[in-house]
């Protein structure tokens, strides 16, 4: 039985907590949060007795085998390193860290510890992505040379720590773009990035004045603070000649919310979002193929159950992490370069 502690019990934590509670080979043994009232409420709701307000105390607990880190981005690296040094396996929510320097330090800690670290790239665990990956691995799409992804919110700045660059490291690019970039990069075969060009915009803020339309708010929502971009876009070139275009927004004067992701190869292409569709050719005819699966679209909750199960199996030595620390470092390299390109107004060449 793998005994797990969840560090940070804000909104995303429940997508970790519930799968652990229902897993036959895991036990949710402890919770940690700096907010005492929130911690006590979650402890009572989920019947967890060990409650900590300092993550250092939790990772010192000899009964804890692994931790899920669901805190602000600026604490991911610090907590992950402490947990690894204490001999715990780690599942850390995306992004791996707030900066590239922090990401490298986490990777070094993983190497020294010999423990598992899995980065929370949850879309890799979606059913539609797993199905598509089989087609790709069998060569049905051929070499994938182009991908594009978009995650547009018309009114969706969560406020709170999400809109505080000091804690988040950025806005929709590091929050939403990390998923879209990783999803395409993973399906493209994880080619090595060569250069990036990006732009960010701060024109609309968190638009807290909008009425008659509800939107997601972070657990510590504060409409007065917003120091992150509201729109970002980027173009990534890879050493194998492939390219990826991405754009993401928290708030934009768009007609509607939209999430799209597509990849294109020599033998075929595929739409992953809004739902799985494979395009190919047979007998000189183009075919649009719709796989008959339970979840052709991204099922948020199901993907988390798959992700948590994969982490448990990895900790028990039955699987290798699908999203190891090296992938987290590479995605941070891309994100950091995109922000640098946006600041400088120039393309950033990666070594």
C-alpha positions in Angstrom: 0.0 0.0 0.0 1.5 3.3 -1.1 0.9 6.0 1.6 0.5 9.4 0.0 0.4 13.0 1.2 -1.1 15.9 -0.8 0.6 19.2 -0.3 -1.6 22.2 -1.2 -5.4 21.6 -0.8 -6.7 24.3 -3.2 -9.0 23.7 -6.1 -6.8 21.3 -8.2 -6.0 19.1 -5.2 -9.4 17.3 -5.3 -8.5 15.8 -8.7 -5.6 14.2 -6.8 -7.3 13.4 -3.6 -10.3 11.5 -4.9 -8.4 9.1 -7.1 -6.1 8.3 -4.2 -9.1 7.7 -1.9 -10.5 5.2 -4.5 -7.3 3.5 -5.4 -6.9 0.0 -4.1 -3.2 0.2 -3.7 -2.9 3.8 -2.3 -3.8 5.4 1.0 -4.3 9.1 1.4 -2.4 9.5 4.7 -1.8 13.2 5.1 -2.7 16.7 3.9 -0.8 19.9 4.0 -1.8 23.5 3.5 -0.7 26.9 4.8 -4.3 27.9 5.3 -5.3 26.2 8.6 -9.1 26.6 8.1 -9.0 25.2 4.6 -6.8 22.3 5.8 -9.1 21.4 8.7 -12.1 21.5 6.4 -10.5 19.2 3.8 -9.2 16.9 6.5 -12.7 16.5 8.0 -14.3 16.0 4.6 -11.9 13.3 3.4 -11.4 11.7 6.8 -7.6 12.4 6.9 -6.1 12.6 10.4 -2.6 13.8 9.7 -2.8 17.5 8.9 0.3 19.7 8.4 0.6 23.4 7.9 4.3 23.1 6.9 5.3 20.8 4.1 8.7 20.2 5.8 6.9 18.3 8.6 5.0 16.2 6.2 8.0 15.1 4.2 9.8 14.1 7.4 6.9 11.7 8.3 8.5 8.3 7.9 5.1 6.7 7.0 4.7 8.8 3.9 6.0 7.1 0.7 5.0 9.7 -1.9 3.5 13.2 -2.3 1.4 15.1 -4.7 2.4 18.8 -5.0 -0.6 21.0 -5.8 0.8 24.4 -4.6 1.6 27.7 -6.3 4.1 27.4 -9.1 6.8 29.2 -7.2 7.0 26.5 -4.5 6.9 23.5 -6.8 10.7 23.1 -7.0 11.4 23.8 -3.4 8.9 21.3 -2.2 9.8 18.7 -4.8 13.5 18.9 -3.8 12.7 18.6 -0.1 10.5 15.6 -0.7 13.1 13.8 -2.9 15.8 14.5 -0.3 13.5 13.0 2.3 13.2 9.8 0.2 9.7 10.4 -1.2 8.3 9.8 -4.7 6.9 13.0 -6.2 4.0 13.9 -8.5 4.2 17.6 -9.1 1.5 19.6 -10.9 2.5 21.4 -14.0 4.7 23.3 -14.6 7.6 21.6 -13.0 8.8 24.9 -11.7 8.6 28.7 -12.1 12.0 29.1 -13.7 14.5 27.1 -15.8 17.1 27.3 -13.1 14.7 25.7 -10.6 13.8 23.0 -13.1 17.5 22.0 -13.4 17.8 21.8 -9.6 14.8 19.5 -9.4 16.3 17.2 -12.1 19.6 17.0 -10.2 17.7 16.1 -7.0 15.8 13.3 -8.8 19.1 11.9 -10.1 20.6 12.0 -6.6 17.6 10.5 -4.9 16.8 7.7 -7.3 13.1 8.3 -6.6 10.3 8.8 -9.1 9.2 12.2 -10.1 6.2 12.5 -12.5 5.2 15.9 -13.9 1.5 16.6 -14.0 1.0 16.7 -17.8 -2.4 15.2 -17.4 -3.5 15.4 -21.0 -1.0 12.7 -21.9 -3.2 10.3 -19.8 -6.5 11.1 -21.6 -8.2 8.2 -23.4 -8.3 10.0 -26.8 -4.5 10.7 -26.6 -3.7 7.1 -25.7 -5.7 5.9 -28.7 -4.0 8.4 -31.0 -0.6 7.5 -29.7 -1.1 3.9 -30.8 -1.8 5.1 -34.4 1.3 7.3 -34.3 3.6 4.6 -32.8 2.5 2.2 -35.6 3.4 4.8 -38.2 -0.1 5.5 -39.5 0.5 9.3 -39.5 4.1 9.1 -40.7 6.6 11.7 -39.6 4.8 14.5 -37.9 6.1 17.9 -39.1 3.6 20.5 -38.0 1.2 21.0 -35.1 -0.9 23.8 -33.8 -2.8 24.3 -30.6 -5.1 26.9 -29.1 -6.7 27.4 -25.7 -8.8 30.6 -25.7 -10.8 31.9 -22.8 -12.9 35.0 -23.4 -13.3 35.6 -19.7 -11.2 33.3 -17.6 -8.5 34.9 -15.5 -8.8 33.0 -12.2 -7.3 35.8 -10.2 -5.5 35.0 -6.9 -2.1 33.4 -7.3 -2.7 32.6 -11.0 -2.6 36.3 -11.8 0.3 37.1 -9.5 3.5 36.6 -11.6 5.6 36.3 -8.5 3.8 33.1 -7.5 2.8 31.8 -10.9 5.7 32.8 -13.1 3.3 34.0 -15.8 -0.3 33.9 -17.1 -2.0 31.7 -19.7 1.2 30.7 -21.3 2.6 28.9 -18.3 -0.8 27.8 -17.0 -2.7 26.8 -20.2 0.1 26.9 -22.8 2.1 24.4 -20.9 -0.6 21.8 -21.5 -1.1 22.6 -25.2 2.7 22.7 -25.9 3.4 19.5 -24.1 0.5 17.6 -25.7 1.7 18.4 -29.2 5.4 18.0 -28.4 4.7 14.6 -26.8 2.7 13.4 -29.8 5.3 14.7 -32.2 7.8 12.4 -30.6 9.4 15.0 -28.3 11.8 16.6 -30.9 14.6 18.8 -29.6 13.6 22.5 -29.7 15.9 24.7 -31.8 14.4 28.2 -31.6 11.2 30.0 -30.5 9.5 33.3 -31.2 6.8 34.5 -28.9 4.6 37.5 -28.0 2.6 38.4 -24.9 -0.1 41.0 -24.4 -1.5 42.8 -21.3 -4.4 44.8 -22.6 -7.5 43.6 -20.7 -6.4 42.6 -17.2 -8.7 40.3 -15.4 -11.9 42.2 -16.5 -13.4 41.9 -13.1 -16.1 44.4 -14.1 -17.9 42.0 -16.5 -21.5 41.1 -15.3 -24.0 38.4 -16.2 -21.3 35.9 -17.1 -19.8 33.5 -14.6 -16.2 32.3 -14.7 -13.7 30.2 -12.8 -12.1 31.8 -9.7 -9.1 30.5 -7.8 -9.4 29.5 -4.2 -7.6 32.8 -3.2 -9.3 34.9 -5.8 -8.3 38.6 -5.6 -9.5 40.8 -8.5 -7.3 43.6 -7.5 -4.1 41.9 -8.4 -3.1 41.1 -11.9 0.5 41.2 -13.1 0.4 38.5 -15.9 -0.3 38.5 -19.6 -3.8 38.0 -20.8 -2.8 36.6 -24.2 0.3 34.8 -25.5 1.3 33.2 -28.8 4.4 31.4 -29.9 6.1 29.6 -32.8 8.5 26.8 -32.0 11.0 25.3 -34.4 12.5 21.9 -33.7 15.9 20.5 -34.8 14.2 17.9 -37.1 12.5 20.7 -39.0 9.1 20.3 -37.4 7.2 23.4 -36.1 4.5 24.1 -33.6 2.2 27.1 -33.3 0.3 27.9 -30.1 -1.9 30.7 -28.7 -3.6 30.9 -25.3 -5.6 33.5 -23.5 -7.1 34.2 -20.1 -9.3 37.0 -21.5 -9.9 38.0 -25.1 -12.7 39.7 -27.1 -13.5 36.3 -28.7 -16.9 35.0 -29.7 -16.6 31.9 -27.5 -14.2 29.7 -25.5 -12.3 27.4 -27.8 -9.7 24.6 -27.3 -8.2 23.1 -30.4 -5.1 20.9 -31.1 -4.1 19.3 -34.3 -1.0 17.4 -35.6 0.0 16.8 -39.2 2.2 14.1 -40.7 3.2 12.8 -44.1 0.7 9.9 -44.1 -2.1 11.5 -42.1 -3.2 14.1 -39.5 -5.3 14.2 -36.4 -7.4 16.6 -34.4 -7.1 15.9 -30.6 -9.2 18.8 -29.5 -12.1 19.4 -29.4 -12.4 15.6 -30.0 -10.4 12.9 -31.7 -10.5 12.7 -35.5 -7.9 11.1 -37.7 -7.4 12.1 -41.3 -5.7 9.7 -43.7 -5.7 8.5 -47.3 -6.7 5.2 -48.8 -6.9 4.3 -52.5 -6.4 7.9 -53.6 -9.2 9.1 -51.3 -9.0 11.3 -48.2 -10.8 9.8 -45.2 -11.9 11.5 -42.0 -11.9 8.7 -39.4 -13.8 9.2 -36.1 -12.6 6.5 -33.6 -15.5 4.9 -31.7 -14.4 5.4 -28.1 -16.1 6.4 -24.9 -14.3 9.7 -24.6 -13.3 11.1 -28.0 -12.9 14.5 -26.2 -10.6 15.3 -23.2 -12.3 14.0 -20.1 -10.7 16.1 -17.3 -11.7 13.8 -14.4 -10.9 10.5 -16.1 -7.5 11.7 -17.2 -6.6 12.5 -13.6 -7.7 9.1 -12.4 -5.4 7.6 -15.1 -2.6 9.9 -14.1 -2.8 9.1 -10.4 -3.0 5.3 -11.2 0.1 5.6 -13.4 2.0 7.4 -10.6 1.0 4.7 -8.1 2.1 2.0 -10.5 5.4 3.8 -11.1 6.1 4.2 -7.4 5.4 0.5 -7.0 8.0 -0.3 -9.7 5.5 -1.6 -12.3 5.7 1.3 -14.8 8.1 4.0 -15.9 6.8 7.6 -15.6 5.1 8.8 -18.7 6.2 12.3 -18.0 9.6 12.2 -16.3 11.5 15.1 -14.9 13.5 15.5 -18.1 10.3 16.3 -20.0 9.4 18.9 -17.4 12.8 20.5 -17.8 12.4 20.6 -21.6 9.0 22.2 -21.5 10.3 24.8 -19.0 13.1 25.5 -21.5 10.5 26.3 -24.2 8.3 28.4 -21.9 11.2 30.4 -20.6 12.4 31.1 -24.1 8.9 32.1 -25.3 8.7 34.7 -22.4 12.2 35.9 -23.2 11.3 36.3 -26.9 8.2 38.3 -25.9 10.3 40.6 -23.7 13.1 41.1 -26.2 11.0 41.2 -29.4 13.5 38.7 -31.0 13.7 35.1 -31.8 15.5 33.0 -29.1 17.9 30.3 -30.3 18.1 27.3 -28.0 21.4 25.4 -27.6 
